[in-house]
Amino acid sequence: MKWWYYLFILLFFIFSFKTCLADTVILNSASGLDCDTICANAGGTCLSVGTDEAGTNTAYQFNSFCFNLFLGTCETVMTSTGDSCAHANQWTNCLCTGGAPTNYTLTYTANAGGSLTGSTTQIVAQGSNGSAVQAVASSSYSFVDWSDASTTNPRIDYNVQGNITVSANFVFSTSTTPTTTAASCTPDVNTNIETITSCSFASSTGITYTNYNAPFILYIFFASILGFVLVIINILNNAHGKK
């Protein structure tokens, strides 16, 4: 065989191998990094970015509920505010040279007493950062920590080197300050006086506060005045009798 035949076969395999290495696409989702860094962490260099599967349409996208695409480059940093389309370059695909990257999965869950905001399942390349996840306590509960003993809230896992699975822990807590939560009024019969009405307010600590309404207060007031008048009349009668 001719020498150039072997050279052609060699060049074909080299080109094919290089082409395969160049087709590595890595998702960059709100990592706080640009694709240059993402690709470098995977042992390659950034060729282009895009929201298409090939990572070539030079675009990035805002939060998942926004559909506007914006031009991006390998230097565009992917960040997210979590609640605003106007200030979040949330995700793009990085087309990198080099071998297939090592991806890890970040999984976040909430135990009883709370919930989570943010992306609870994230797939990030080795050496990349996750996006923020916040533990939100339900009413009468407080956030304690994550199952890996971290108390950072919201938390972002940086320089990921393996799969991470954590859950948020919450504890039931009560306030020592009474707070009026409801009111109900029921008749209260007193054997010495007419029926009066009392309103009982149940507090968050279980203490009951009772406020009596106007009829009972007026009864006491007029009874006091009548007693005072009777005393004056008695004094005057005694004085007149002595004359």
WOQUI-V18512 format. One record per residue. N is the residue number from 1. PHI is phi in whole degrees, 0 to 359 (NA if undefined). NEAR is the number of other C-alpha atoms within 8 Angstrom. D_FIRST is the distance of its C-alpha to the first C-alpha in whole Angstrom. Layout:
((N;PHI;NEAR;D_FIRST) (N;PHI;NEAR;D_FIRST))
This chain:
((1;NA;3;0) (2;290;5;4) (3;296;6;6) (4;293;6;8) (5;295;8;7) (6;294;8;8) (7;296;8;11) (8;297;8;12) (9;297;8;12) (10;296;8;14) (11;295;8;16) (12;297;8;17) (13;293;8;18) (14;296;8;20) (15;295;8;22) (16;296;8;23) (17;295;8;24) (18;294;8;26) (19;296;8;27) (20;297;8;29) (21;293;11;31) (22;280;11;32) (23;265;10;34) (24;272;13;36) (25;248;11;40) (26;239;12;43) (27;286;11;46) (28;246;15;49) (29;243;12;52) (30;49;13;55) (31;274;11;54) (32;82;9;55) (33;238;13;52) (34;263;12;50) (35;289;15;46) (36;303;10;45) (37;288;8;47) (38;302;15;45) (39;292;16;42) (40;297;10;42) (41;296;11;44) (42;267;14;41) (43;85;9;39) (44;223;11;37) (45;231;10;39) (46;281;14;40) (47;261;9;38) (48;195;12;41) (49;228;19;44) (50;177;16;45) (51;272;14;47) (52;281;8;45) (53;297;7;42) (54;277;9;40) (55;68;15;42) (56;232;10;41) (57;271;8;44) (58;48;12;46) (59;224;13;49) (60;228;16;51) (61;235;15;54) (62;284;15;58) (63;310;13;59) (64;302;6;58) (65;271;5;61) (66;249;8;61) (67;245;7;58) (68;280;6;58) (69;256;8;54) (70;227;7;54) (71;294;7;51) (72;219;11;50) (73;228;10;47) (74;295;12;46) (75;263;8;49) (76;285;8;51) (77;277;9;53) (78;267;16;54) (79;228;13;57) (80;208;11;60) (81;272;7;64) (82;86;7;64) (83;219;4;67) (84;219;8;66) (85;287;8;63) (86;286;5;64) (87;225;7;63) (88;217;13;60) (89;269;13;56) (90;283;13;56) (91;208;15;52) (92;201;15;49) (93;259;16;45) (94;257;18;43) (95;267;17;39) (96;239;15;38) (97;280;13;35) (98;102;11;34) (99;285;10;34) (100;297;7;36) (101;285;10;40) (102;267;7;42) (103;256;8;45) (104;234;13;49) (105;252;11;52) (106;253;13;55) (107;237;10;58) (108;235;11;61) (109;225;10;64) (110;241;11;68) (111;280;10;71) (112;302;6;74) (113;106;12;76) (114;186;13;74) (115;216;11;71) (116;236;11;67) (117;240;9;66) (118;105;9;63) (119;282;8;60) (120;273;11;60) (121;229;8;56) (122;233;10;54) (123;245;9;50) (124;232;15;49) (125;284;15;46) (126;304;14;46) (127;86;11;49) (128;270;13;50) (129;252;13;54) (130;277;14;55) (131;255;14;58) (132;292;10;62) (133;231;14;63) (134;243;10;67) (135;270;13;70) (136;243;9;73) (137;284;11;76) (138;284;9;78) (139;302;4;82) (140;74;7;83) (141;239;13;80) (142;227;11;79) (143;288;12;75) (144;255;9;75) (145;191;11;71) (146;266;11;68) (147;294;9;67) (148;264;5;65) (149;77;6;68) (150;287;7;67) (151;251;7;70) (152;290;6;68) (153;210;7;69) (154;290;8;67) (155;246;8;64) (156;228;9;61) (157;271;9;58) (158;258;8;56) (159;47;8;53) (160;296;14;52) (161;237;7;50) (162;181;7;51) (163;295;8;52) (164;232;8;56) (165;229;7;59) (166;223;10;62) (167;231;10;66) (168;271;14;69) (169;255;13;72) (170;230;14;75) (171;230;9;79) (172;287;8;82) (173;222;7;84) (174;239;7;88) (175;275;7;90) (176;275;5;93) (177;268;6;95) (178;300;9;96) (179;230;7;95) (180;293;9;97) (181;248;8;95) (182;199;7;97) (183;220;9;101) (184;216;7;103) (185;244;8;107) (186;225;7;109) (187;298;8;113) (188;228;8;115) (189;271;7;118) (190;253;8;121) (191;291;5;124) (192;263;4;126) (193;227;5;125) (194;293;7;123) (195;297;8;120) (196;239;12;117) (197;245;11;114) (198;238;12;111) (199;246;12;107) (200;256;11;105) (201;251;12;102) (202;274;12;99) (203;266;13;97) (204;291;11;94) (205;262;10;95) (206;90;6;98) (207;280;8;101) (208;254;8;103) (209;251;8;105) (210;245;8;108) (211;242;7;110) (212;270;10;113) (213;273;10;114) (214;300;6;117) (215;307;7;119) (216;292;10;119) (217;297;9;120) (218;294;8;122) (219;301;8;124) (220;298;8;124) (221;297;8;125) (222;291;8;128) (223;296;8;129) (224;294;8;130) (225;295;8;132) (226;298;8;134) (227;298;8;135) (228;296;8;135) (229;297;8;138) (230;297;8;140) (231;297;8;140) (232;297;8;142) (233;298;8;144) (234;297;8;145) (235;296;8;146) (236;295;8;148) (237;297;8;150) (238;295;8;151) (239;295;8;152) (240;289;7;154) (241;291;6;156) (242;289;5;157) (243;286;4;159))
